[in-house]
Amino acid sequence: MSKKAPIKVKDPTTGKEVQLAPEKVWTLAPKGRKGVKIGLFKSPESGKYFRAKVPDDYPA
């Protein structure tokens, strides 16, 4: 498994902007429409998981 590049996201548990690499990336798309890429991140301070949008050109 390749190491994913970090992305700047807002951590909802602390409210801070942090550079994190997603643990998992997938596309969320309604039927017949273009979707968005979602990443699963883990907060470094609280240890809680959260989801955030990642750029469309980010590798899945």
Buried (B, 14 or more C-beta within 10 A) or exposed (E): EEEBEEBEBEBBEEEEEBEBEBEEBBEEEEEEEEEEBBBBBBBEEEEEEBBBEBEEEBEE
